Amino acid sequence: MYRVTVDGVELEVGFQHCDGWPRYTVCTISAGDRRLTYGTANCSAADQFCRATGRKLALTRAVAELPKHVRKAIWEGYWRATARQINVFLSE
């Protein structure tokens, strides 16, 4: 989960993964208690389940209908959050 502020509104972007069957990832974008949009990525039985790929697909689908400046801010927040996770992993 990460937070991004766009036009004075704090948006919360979160992900949920289901490793059972069927395998899927859900991305939700909320402002406070109100869910604004969501996107899902379903894994085929023939595919290897990958959380990173699921996050990217679900986020792409969640932001598809949002204005461009909002999409850009959300993706920049995603890449910042992902870079922090990689740096923590590499420093261990």
ZIRAWO-V401040 format. One record per residue. N is the residue number from 1. RES is the residue in one small letter. PHI is phi as a letter, one per 40 degrees, with the letter a starting at -180 (* if undefined). Layout:
N&RES&PHI ; N&RES&PHI
This chain:
1&m&* ; 2&y&a ; 3&r&b ; 4&v&b ; 5&t&b ; 6&v&b ; 7&d&f ; 8&g&g ; 9&v&b ; 10&e&c ; 11&l&b ; 12&e&b ; 13&v&b ; 14&g&b ; 15&f&b ; 16&q&b ; 17&h&b ; 18&c&b ; 19&d&c ; 20&g&c ; 21&w&b ; 22&p&c ; 23&r&c ; 24&y&a ; 25&t&b ; 26&v&b ; 27&c&b ; 28&t&b ; 29&i&b ; 30&s&b ; 31&a&b ; 32&g&g ; 33&d&c ; 34&r&b ; 35&r&c ; 36&l&c ; 37&t&a ; 38&y&a ; 39&g&a ; 40&t&b ; 41&a&b ; 42&n&b ; 43&c&c ; 44&s&c ; 45&a&c ; 46&a&c ; 47&d&c ; 48&q&c ; 49&f&c ; 50&c&b ; 51&r&c ; 52&a&c ; 53&t&c ; 54&g&c ; 55&r&c ; 56&k&c ; 57&l&c ; 58&a&c ; 59&l&c ; 60&t&d ; 61&r&c ; 62&a&c ; 63&v&c ; 64&a&d ; 65&e&c ; 66&l&c ; 67&p&c ; 68&k&d ; 69&h&c ; 70&v&c ; 71&r&d ; 72&k&c ; 73&a&c ; 74&i&c ; 75&w&c ; 76&e&c ; 77&g&c ; 78&y&c ; 79&w&c ; 80&r&c ; 81&a&c ; 82&t&c ; 83&a&c ; 84&r&c ; 85&q&c ; 86&i&c ; 87&n&c ; 88&v&c ; 89&f&c ; 90&l&c ; 91&s&c ; 92&e&c
